[in-house]
Amino acid sequence: MKIPLASQYSGATIVRSSDRSITHYALDSRRCVPGSLFFALRGKNSSGIEYLKEAENNGAVAVLVHTEDIQRALSDSSCAVLASDDVFQALMNLATAYRALFPHVRTIGITGSTGKSTTKEAVGKIASALGPTTMTNGNLNSEYGLALSIMNLNSDTKYGVFELGIDHPGEMERMTQMLNPSIGVLTNIGNAHLESMGSREVIAREKAKIFHPQIEAGFISRHSIYGSLIQTLSPVKLIRYSTRDVSAIDLGLDGWQISYQGVSFRIKAVGKHLLEDVVGAIRVGSYLGARPVDIAHALEDFEPLIGRSTVQTSRVTIINDTYNASLDSTKSIIRYLSRLSWRGRKNAVLGPMKELGTESRQAHLEIARALVQSTFTKNFLYGREMEEAYQTIKREKGKERVSFTQDFEELEVMVKDEVTVGDLVLLKGSRVVQMERLIPTIEEGVALHG
């Protein structure tokens, strides 16, 4: 894309032009490559204007800055300079216009409180079997991430599979305006981001906006609460899916053996919640025209992204479910692993569930009840929100069955001292807590004990 076209589509003004083409878009100066347009966005703690030199050194051919930063941009860089009163809005404008350049692309937008990434990855694999497919990279599911992902579309693309994550009212409307999804998928409604959303009903109403007036088809889990409300808000009859749509044999930590319309294949997703996400993808793939054999080939040995109940096996088996934690997903994996046959000990290492607002106390107490009823040998609880859960488990199961701390280094010592060869360890907590930091500690402790 040439500089004048980028200016036209974004609504930005050309301050200093160039005849070089823009072939890449970046919000982080470290991710600039030759041909990048760097958006100098403003964050809470820093501003992109501070990193113009680094962006240019990494290959940026143009920068888009706030109007009041023009002089600094001209002095700090030698590449093309575009300016806007609102760099964020310019990014949105550019992504919206870019999407419109490819009306032939069928786009699938996927949202929900949990399960978005797994569903997106599975849909992407099936779509890729049908034709060239562009997908959200990793978990870049914010408005910023969606904009960058959209600008990976090209004339050869047949399908676009994008993850839409929201945590404030109004975001879904802006995202659907950018993407104009042909097909929408809503996995479930939980209590993620409840603090900023206000209530589950608000979450349901906001996420339901993925089913915009021009939507071609919509899919929703049969188990999604507020399903009836969401249907009333949708302009199309929603297609419901659940694990009952397939025959599935639970292979434990090896995943599931699935049979769909007479064709069998195996996936490496652990837990019934991930099975349902894959079934949603199967139904979408079938709608797109994929035959059962196409779906089976695409999903054979499918496994979710790291941190979504992924299994790491060595002298100790770690269930890495650290990408995020909601009440529903935490209870689901606790119950699943509790029923799992296991020769050694089972340990749960849980961090807090964040952004639950007024429901936080009750949610953490529900986790305590799930652990009391579980077959876990030892429960390690971390974070202020878990203190009352700790008291509940200690009262019901005895102090030898549960430990608690608000200090991460102390948690490391606790886990390192007790986890041993042959144990199963569940790691789970909200993304901000980064419970995966314990993995090296666990492996080191097992090596010492072994």
C-alpha positions as CSV (number, residue, x, y, z in Angstrom):
1,M,0.0,0.0,0.0
2,K,1.4,3.4,-1.0
3,I,1.6,6.3,1.6
4,P,-1.3,8.3,0.0
5,L,-3.6,5.3,0.1
6,A,-2.8,4.7,3.7
7,S,-3.5,8.3,4.4
8,Q,-6.8,8.2,2.6
9,Y,-8.0,5.0,4.3
10,S,-6.9,6.0,7.8
11,G,-8.1,9.6,7.6
12,A,-4.6,10.8,8.6
13,T,-2.7,13.7,7.1
14,I,0.5,13.3,5.1
15,V,3.2,15.4,6.8
16,R,6.2,14.0,5.0
17,S,5.6,11.6,2.1
18,S,7.7,8.8,0.5
19,D,7.5,6.7,-2.6
20,R,8.1,3.5,-0.6
21,S,5.3,1.0,-0.1
22,I,3.8,-0.1,3.2
23,T,3.8,-3.9,3.4
24,H,3.5,-4.4,7.2
25,Y,1.8,-2.8,10.2
26,A,3.1,-2.6,13.7
27,L,2.1,-1.2,17.1
28,D,5.3,-2.2,18.8
29,S,8.6,-0.8,17.5
30,R,10.3,-4.0,18.2
31,R,8.0,-5.8,15.8
32,C,8.7,-3.4,12.9
33,V,10.2,-5.0,9.8
34,P,11.3,-3.5,6.5
35,G,8.1,-2.0,5.0
36,S,6.3,-1.3,8.3
37,L,3.9,1.5,9.1
38,F,4.4,2.1,12.8
39,F,1.4,3.4,14.8
40,A,2.7,5.6,17.7
41,L,-0.2,4.8,20.1
42,R,-0.3,6.2,23.6
43,G,-0.4,3.8,26.5
44,K,-0.9,4.2,30.2
45,N,2.8,4.2,31.0
46,S,4.5,5.1,27.7
47,S,3.9,6.5,24.2
48,G,4.9,5.2,20.8
49,I,6.4,8.6,20.0
50,E,9.3,7.5,22.3
51,Y,10.2,4.7,20.0
52,L,10.3,6.2,16.5
53,K,14.0,5.8,16.1
54,E,13.8,2.1,17.1
55,A,10.9,1.6,14.7
56,E,12.8,3.1,11.8
57,N,16.0,1.2,12.7
58,N,13.9,-2.0,12.4
59,G,12.6,-1.1,9.0
60,A,9.6,1.2,9.4
61,V,9.0,3.3,6.2
62,A,6.3,5.4,7.8
63,V,5.0,6.4,11.2
64,L,1.6,7.6,12.2
65,V,1.7,10.0,15.2
66,H,-0.7,12.3,17.1
67,T,-1.0,15.8,15.6
68,E,0.7,17.4,18.5
69,D,3.8,15.1,18.0
70,I,4.5,16.1,14.4
71,Q,7.6,18.2,15.1
72,R,9.1,15.5,17.2
73,A,8.3,12.9,14.6
74,L,10.0,15.0,11.9
75,S,13.1,15.4,14.0
76,D,13.3,11.9,15.4
77,S,12.8,10.0,12.1
78,S,13.6,10.4,8.4
79,C,10.8,8.2,7.1
80,A,7.3,9.2,6.0
81,V,5.2,10.9,8.7
82,L,1.4,10.7,8.9
83,A,-0.6,12.5,11.6
84,S,-4.0,12.2,13.2
85,D,-5.8,13.7,16.1
86,D,-6.6,10.1,17.2
87,V,-4.0,7.4,16.2
88,F,-6.2,4.6,17.6
89,Q,-9.2,5.7,15.4
90,A,-6.9,6.0,12.4
91,L,-5.8,2.4,13.0
92,M,-9.5,1.4,13.2
93,N,-10.3,3.3,10.0
94,L,-7.5,1.7,8.1
95,A,-8.4,-1.8,9.2
96,T,-12.1,-1.2,8.2
97,A,-11.1,0.1,4.8
98,Y,-8.6,-2.7,4.3
99,R,-11.3,-5.4,5.1
100,A,-13.6,-3.8,2.5
101,L,-10.9,-4.3,-0.2
102,F,-11.5,-8.1,0.0
103,P,-15.3,-8.6,-0.1
104,H,-14.7,-12.1,-1.4
105,V,-13.2,-13.3,1.9
106,R,-15.6,-15.2,4.2
107,T,-14.7,-14.1,7.7
108,I,-15.5,-16.0,10.8
109,G,-15.6,-14.0,14.1
110,I,-15.3,-15.9,17.3
111,T,-16.1,-14.6,20.8
112,G,-17.1,-15.9,24.2
113,S,-15.9,-15.7,27.8
114,T,-13.8,-18.8,27.3
115,G,-12.8,-21.1,24.5
116,K,-12.2,-18.5,21.9
117,S,-8.7,-19.4,21.0
118,T,-9.3,-23.2,20.9
119,T,-12.3,-22.7,18.7
120,K,-10.4,-20.3,16.4
121,E,-7.5,-22.6,16.0
122,A,-9.7,-25.6,15.2
123,V,-11.8,-23.5,12.7
124,G,-8.6,-22.2,11.2
125,K,-7.3,-25.7,10.6
126,I,-10.5,-26.8,8.9
127,A,-10.8,-23.6,6.8
128,S,-7.1,-24.0,5.7
129,A,-8.1,-27.4,4.2
130,L,-10.6,-25.6,2.0
131,G,-8.5,-22.7,0.9
132,P,-5.9,-20.0,1.8
133,T,-6.8,-18.8,5.3
134,T,-5.7,-15.8,7.5
135,M,-6.1,-16.2,11.2
136,T,-5.6,-14.2,14.4
137,N,-2.1,-14.8,15.5
138,G,-1.9,-16.4,19.0
139,N,-4.3,-14.5,21.3
140,L,-4.2,-11.0,19.7
141,N,-7.9,-10.7,20.2
142,S,-8.2,-7.0,21.3
143,E,-9.3,-4.2,19.0
144,Y,-5.7,-3.5,18.3
145,G,-4.9,-7.2,17.6
146,L,-8.0,-7.6,15.4
147,A,-7.0,-4.6,13.3
148,L,-3.5,-5.9,12.7
149,S,-4.9,-9.4,11.9
150,I,-7.3,-8.0,9.4
151,M,-4.4,-6.3,7.6
152,N,-2.9,-9.8,6.9
153,L,-5.7,-10.4,4.4
154,N,-4.7,-10.5,0.7
155,S,-6.2,-11.2,-2.7
156,D,-5.5,-14.9,-2.4
157,T,-7.3,-15.3,1.0
158,K,-10.5,-17.3,0.9
159,Y,-11.2,-17.4,4.6
160,G,-10.4,-15.2,7.6
161,V,-10.8,-16.7,11.1
162,F,-10.6,-14.0,13.9
163,E,-10.9,-14.0,17.6
164,L,-12.8,-11.1,19.2
165,G,-12.2,-10.5,22.9
166,I,-13.9,-7.7,24.7
167,D,-13.7,-6.4,28.3
168,H,-15.8,-3.2,28.0
169,P,-19.2,-2.2,26.6
170,G,-19.0,-0.8,23.0
171,E,-15.9,-2.8,21.9
172,M,-17.9,-5.5,20.0
173,E,-19.7,-2.9,17.9
174,R,-16.4,-1.4,16.8
175,M,-14.8,-4.8,16.2
176,T,-17.7,-6.0,14.0
177,Q,-17.7,-2.7,12.1
178,M,-14.0,-3.4,11.3
179,L,-14.4,-7.1,10.5
180,N,-17.9,-7.3,9.1
181,P,-17.9,-11.1,9.9
182,S,-19.8,-13.4,7.6
183,I,-20.2,-15.9,10.3
184,G,-20.3,-15.4,14.1
185,V,-19.5,-17.9,16.9
186,L,-20.3,-17.3,20.5
187,T,-18.8,-20.0,22.7
188,N,-20.3,-19.2,26.1
189,I,-21.1,-16.4,28.6
190,G,-19.2,-16.5,31.9
191,N,-18.0,-14.0,34.5
192,A,-14.7,-13.0,32.8
193,H,-14.3,-9.2,33.0
194,L,-17.4,-8.9,35.2
195,E,-15.8,-6.1,37.1
196,S,-15.8,-3.8,34.0
197,M,-18.9,-5.2,32.4
198,G,-21.2,-5.0,35.4
199,S,-23.3,-8.2,35.0
200,R,-23.5,-11.4,33.1
201,E,-26.5,-10.1,31.2
202,V,-24.5,-7.1,30.0
203,I,-21.7,-9.5,28.9
204,A,-24.3,-11.5,27.0
205,R,-25.8,-8.5,25.3
206,E,-22.4,-7.1,24.4
207,K,-21.1,-10.4,23.0
208,A,-24.4,-11.0,21.1
209,K,-23.5,-7.9,19.0
210,I,-21.2,-10.2,17.0
211,F,-24.4,-11.3,15.3
212,H,-24.6,-8.0,13.4
213,P,-27.4,-7.1,10.9
214,Q,-25.5,-8.4,7.9
215,I,-24.4,-11.7,9.5
216,E,-24.8,-14.7,7.2
217,A,-24.9,-17.4,10.0
218,G,-24.4,-17.6,13.7
219,F,-23.3,-20.5,16.0
220,I,-23.7,-20.7,19.8
221,S,-23.1,-23.5,22.4
222,R,-26.3,-25.2,23.5
223,H,-25.0,-24.8,27.1
224,S,-24.4,-21.0,26.8
225,I,-26.4,-19.2,29.4
226,Y,-28.6,-16.4,28.1
227,G,-29.0,-18.4,24.9
228,S,-32.6,-17.4,24.6
229,L,-31.8,-13.7,25.1
230,I,-29.0,-13.9,22.6
231,Q,-31.3,-15.5,20.0
232,T,-33.7,-12.6,20.4
233,L,-30.9,-10.2,19.7
234,S,-29.7,-12.1,16.6
235,P,-31.0,-11.3,13.1
236,V,-30.6,-15.0,12.1
237,K,-31.6,-18.3,13.6
238,L,-28.6,-19.4,15.6
239,I,-27.2,-22.9,15.0
240,R,-26.7,-24.6,18.4
241,Y,-23.9,-27.1,19.0
242,S,-22.8,-29.4,21.9
243,T,-20.7,-32.5,22.5
244,R,-23.8,-34.5,21.7
245,D,-23.2,-33.7,18.0
246,V,-20.3,-36.2,17.9
247,S,-19.5,-39.6,19.4
248,A,-16.5,-39.1,21.7
249,I,-14.4,-41.5,23.7
250,D,-12.4,-39.9,26.6
251,L,-8.7,-40.9,26.3
252,G,-7.8,-39.1,29.5
253,L,-4.7,-37.0,29.1
254,D,-4.3,-38.3,25.6
255,G,-7.4,-36.4,24.5
256,W,-10.5,-37.6,22.7
257,Q,-11.3,-40.1,20.0
258,I,-14.1,-38.5,18.0
259,S,-16.4,-39.9,15.4
260,Y,-18.3,-37.4,13.2
261,Q,-20.7,-38.7,10.6
262,G,-18.9,-42.0,10.4
263,V,-15.3,-40.7,10.2
264,S,-13.0,-41.0,13.2
265,F,-10.0,-39.0,14.4
266,R,-8.2,-38.1,17.6
267,I,-7.6,-34.7,19.2
268,K,-5.2,-33.9,22.0
269,A,-7.5,-31.6,23.9
270,V,-8.0,-32.4,27.5
271,G,-11.3,-31.9,29.2
272,K,-14.9,-31.7,28.1
273,H,-14.9,-27.9,27.8
274,L,-12.2,-28.1,25.1
275,L,-14.1,-31.0,23.3
276,E,-17.1,-28.7,23.0
277,D,-14.9,-25.9,21.5
278,V,-13.7,-28.4,18.9
279,V,-17.3,-29.5,18.2
280,G,-18.2,-25.9,17.6
281,A,-15.4,-25.7,15.0
282,I,-16.6,-28.9,13.4
283,R,-20.1,-27.5,12.9
284,V,-18.7,-24.3,11.5
285,G,-16.4,-26.2,9.1
286,S,-19.4,-28.3,8.0
287,Y,-21.3,-25.2,7.3
288,L,-18.4,-23.9,5.2
289,G,-18.6,-27.0,3.0
290,A,-15.9,-29.2,4.6
291,R,-16.7,-33.0,4.3
292,P,-16.3,-35.2,7.4
293,V,-13.1,-36.6,5.9
294,D,-11.8,-33.1,5.4
295,I,-12.5,-32.2,9.0
296,A,-10.9,-35.4,10.2
297,H,-7.7,-34.8,8.3
298,A,-7.6,-31.2,9.4
299,L,-8.1,-32.0,13.1
300,E,-6.2,-35.2,13.5
301,D,-4.0,-34.8,16.5
302,F,-5.2,-31.2,17.0
303,E,-4.0,-29.7,20.2
304,P,-4.8,-26.3,21.7
305,L,-2.4,-23.4,22.2
306,I,0.0,-23.6,25.1
307,G,-1.7,-22.8,28.4
308,R,-5.1,-24.2,27.5
309,S,-5.1,-27.4,29.5
310,T,-2.0,-28.5,27.6
311,V,-0.1,-31.5,29.0
312,Q,3.6,-31.5,29.7
313,T,4.9,-34.9,30.6
314,S,8.3,-35.8,32.0
315,R,9.0,-37.2,35.5
316,V,6.0,-35.1,36.6
317,T,2.9,-34.4,34.6
318,I,1.8,-30.8,34.4
319,I,-1.6,-29.6,33.2
320,N,-0.7,-26.1,32.0
321,D,-4.0,-24.2,32.1
322,T,-2.5,-20.9,32.9
323,Y,-3.7,-18.8,30.0
324,N,-6.7,-17.6,32.0
325,A,-9.1,-18.6,34.7
326,S,-12.8,-18.1,35.0
327,L,-15.2,-19.8,37.5
328,D,-16.6,-22.2,34.8
329,S,-13.3,-23.2,33.3
330,T,-11.6,-23.7,36.7
331,K,-14.4,-25.8,38.0
332,S,-14.5,-27.8,34.8
333,I,-10.8,-28.8,34.8
334,I,-10.9,-29.5,38.6
335,R,-13.8,-31.9,38.1
336,Y,-12.3,-33.5,35.0
337,L,-8.9,-34.2,36.6
338,S,-10.6,-35.3,39.8
339,R,-12.4,-38.1,37.9
340,L,-9.2,-39.0,36.1
341,S,-7.6,-42.3,37.1
342,W,-4.0,-41.6,38.3
343,R,-1.5,-43.8,40.1
344,G,0.4,-41.0,41.8
345,R,-0.7,-38.0,43.7
346,K,-2.7,-35.1,42.2
347,N,-1.9,-31.5,43.1
348,A,-3.8,-28.3,42.3
349,V,-1.8,-25.1,42.3
350,L,-4.3,-22.3,41.8
351,G,-3.9,-18.5,41.5
352,P,-6.7,-16.0,41.8
353,M,-9.4,-15.3,39.3
354,K,-9.3,-11.6,38.5
355,E,-11.8,-9.0,37.4
356,L,-14.8,-10.6,39.0
357,G,-16.0,-7.5,40.9
358,T,-18.6,-8.2,43.5
359,E,-18.8,-11.9,42.5
360,S,-15.1,-12.5,43.4
361,R,-15.6,-13.8,47.0
362,Q,-18.4,-16.2,46.0
363,A,-16.6,-17.5,43.0
364,H,-13.5,-18.3,45.0
365,L,-15.6,-20.1,47.6
366,E,-17.1,-22.2,44.8
367,I,-13.6,-23.2,43.8
368,A,-13.0,-24.2,47.4
369,R,-16.1,-26.4,47.4
370,A,-15.0,-28.0,44.1
371,L,-11.6,-28.8,45.7
372,V,-13.1,-30.2,48.8
373,Q,-15.1,-32.6,46.7
374,S,-12.2,-33.5,44.5
375,T,-9.6,-36.2,44.6
376,F,-6.6,-33.9,44.7
377,T,-4.1,-34.8,47.4
378,K,-2.8,-31.3,48.0
379,N,-4.0,-27.9,47.1
380,F,-1.7,-24.9,46.9
381,L,-3.6,-21.6,46.8
382,Y,-2.0,-18.3,45.9
383,G,-3.2,-14.7,46.2
384,R,-5.3,-12.6,48.5
385,E,-8.6,-13.7,46.8
386,M,-7.8,-17.3,47.7
387,E,-7.5,-16.8,51.5
388,E,-11.1,-17.6,52.4
389,A,-11.0,-20.6,50.1
390,Y,-8.0,-21.8,52.0
391,Q,-9.8,-21.5,55.3
392,T,-12.7,-23.5,53.9
393,I,-10.5,-26.3,52.6
394,K,-8.5,-26.4,55.8
395,R,-11.7,-26.7,57.9
396,E,-13.2,-29.4,55.7
397,K,-10.1,-31.5,54.7
398,G,-7.5,-30.6,57.2
399,K,-4.5,-28.3,57.1
400,E,-2.2,-31.0,55.6
401,R,-4.3,-30.9,52.4
402,V,-4.0,-27.2,51.7
403,S,-1.3,-24.4,51.7
404,F,-1.8,-20.7,51.2
405,T,0.4,-17.7,50.5
406,Q,0.3,-14.3,49.0
407,D,4.0,-14.4,48.2
408,F,5.0,-16.0,44.9
409,E,8.5,-16.9,46.1
410,E,7.0,-18.7,49.1
411,L,4.6,-20.5,46.8
412,E,7.6,-21.7,44.7
413,V,9.3,-23.1,47.9
414,M,6.0,-24.9,48.9
415,V,5.5,-26.5,45.6
416,K,9.2,-27.4,45.1
417,D,9.3,-29.1,48.5
418,E,6.3,-31.3,48.0
419,V,5.8,-32.2,44.4
420,T,7.6,-35.4,43.5
421,V,8.2,-37.9,40.7
422,G,4.9,-39.4,39.3
423,D,2.7,-36.5,40.5
424,L,0.1,-34.8,38.4
425,V,0.1,-31.0,38.9
426,L,-2.7,-28.6,37.7
427,L,-1.5,-25.0,37.2
428,K,-4.3,-22.5,36.8
429,G,-4.9,-18.8,37.4
430,S,-5.7,-15.5,35.6
431,R,-3.3,-14.4,32.9
432,V,-2.0,-11.5,34.9
433,V,-0.7,-13.9,37.6
434,Q,1.5,-15.9,35.2
435,M,1.2,-19.2,37.0
436,E,3.4,-20.8,34.3
437,R,6.4,-19.3,36.1
438,L,6.1,-22.3,38.4
439,I,6.9,-24.9,35.7
440,P,10.8,-24.6,36.0
441,T,10.4,-24.7,39.8
442,I,8.4,-27.9,39.6
443,E,10.8,-29.6,37.3
444,E,13.8,-28.5,39.3
445,G,12.2,-29.8,42.5
446,V,11.3,-33.1,41.0
447,A,14.9,-33.5,39.8
448,L,16.2,-32.9,43.3
449,H,13.7,-35.3,44.8
450,G,14.3,-37.9,42.2
